[in-house]
């Protein structure tokens, strides 16, 4: 089981990478004339909602005590995976229209 500091650094790096992907998707969407723009905007709203949820979990992690941070960890890891899959799905849908 990783130490708290190492875990927080790893989580921050993973989330930062996913957040960059969300921003890239948004920028790409704004510059694209997609035939299914509404569908892509809905996917972007979902990504932002998942991102907001993760932001709250990160705050909980920082505020958690020595024992409590592991409980937060059990929620953060699946939330990161959920955002990762949503980013991949949105990216695949956007690129399939090219």
C-alpha positions as CSV (number, residue, x, y, z in Angstrom):
1,X,0.0,0.0,0.0
2,X,1.6,3.3,-1.0
3,X,2.3,6.0,1.4
4,X,-0.1,8.9,1.4
5,X,2.4,11.4,-0.1
6,X,3.2,9.1,-3.0
7,X,-0.4,8.3,-3.5
8,X,-1.4,11.9,-3.7
9,X,1.4,12.7,-6.2
10,X,0.3,9.8,-8.4
11,X,-3.4,10.8,-8.2
12,X,-2.5,14.4,-9.0
13,X,-0.5,13.4,-12.1
14,X,-3.3,11.1,-13.4
15,X,-6.0,13.7,-12.8
16,X,-3.9,16.4,-14.4
17,X,-3.5,14.3,-17.5
18,X,-7.2,13.6,-17.7
19,X,-8.1,17.3,-17.2
20,X,-5.8,18.2,-20.1
21,X,-7.7,15.7,-22.2
22,X,-11.0,17.2,-21.2
23,X,-9.7,20.7,-22.1
24,X,-8.3,19.4,-25.4
25,X,-11.7,17.8,-26.2
26,X,-13.5,21.1,-25.4
27,X,-11.1,23.1,-27.6
28,X,-11.4,20.7,-30.4
29,X,-15.1,20.7,-30.2
30,X,-15.3,24.5,-30.3
31,X,-13.3,24.5,-33.6
32,X,-15.2,21.6,-35.2
33,X,-18.5,21.8,-37.2
34,X,-19.9,18.5,-36.1
35,X,-23.2,17.1,-37.3
36,X,-23.9,15.8,-33.8
37,X,-22.8,18.9,-31.9
38,X,-25.5,18.5,-29.2
39,X,-24.3,15.0,-28.5
40,X,-20.7,16.1,-28.1
41,X,-21.8,19.0,-25.9
42,X,-23.7,16.5,-23.7
43,X,-20.6,14.4,-23.4
44,X,-18.6,17.5,-22.5
45,X,-21.1,18.4,-19.8
46,X,-20.7,14.8,-18.4
47,X,-16.9,15.1,-18.4
48,X,-17.1,18.4,-16.6
49,X,-19.5,16.9,-14.0
50,X,-17.1,14.0,-13.4
51,X,-14.2,16.5,-13.1
52,X,-16.1,18.5,-10.5
53,X,-16.8,15.3,-8.6
54,X,-13.0,14.5,-8.6
55,X,-12.2,18.0,-7.5
56,X,-14.4,17.4,-4.4
57,X,-12.8,14.1,-3.7
58,X,-9.3,15.7,-4.0
59,X,-10.4,18.2,-1.4
60,X,-11.6,15.4,0.8
61,X,-8.3,13.6,0.4
62,X,-6.3,16.7,1.5
63,X,-8.5,17.3,4.5
64,X,-8.6,13.6,5.6
65,X,-6.7,12.5,8.6
66,X,-4.1,9.8,8.6
67,X,-6.6,7.0,8.9
68,X,-9.4,8.6,6.8
69,X,-7.3,9.2,3.6
70,X,-7.4,5.5,2.8
71,X,-11.2,5.6,2.8
72,X,-11.2,8.5,0.4
73,X,-8.7,6.6,-1.7
74,X,-11.3,3.8,-2.2
75,X,-13.6,6.3,-3.8
76,X,-11.0,8.3,-5.8
77,X,-9.5,5.4,-7.7
78,X,-12.9,4.3,-9.3
79,X,-13.8,8.0,-10.0
80,X,-10.5,8.4,-11.9
81,X,-11.2,5.3,-13.9
82,X,-14.7,6.6,-14.6
83,X,-13.4,9.9,-15.9
84,X,-10.7,8.1,-17.9
85,X,-13.3,5.9,-19.7
86,X,-15.6,8.9,-20.3
87,X,-12.6,10.9,-21.8
88,X,-11.7,7.9,-24.1
89,X,-15.3,7.5,-25.2
90,X,-15.7,11.2,-26.0
91,X,-12.4,11.3,-27.9
92,X,-13.3,8.2,-29.9
93,X,-16.7,9.6,-30.8
94,X,-15.2,13.0,-31.9
95,X,-12.5,11.3,-34.0
96,X,-14.9,8.9,-35.6
97,X,-16.6,11.8,-37.4
98,X,-13.5,12.8,-39.2
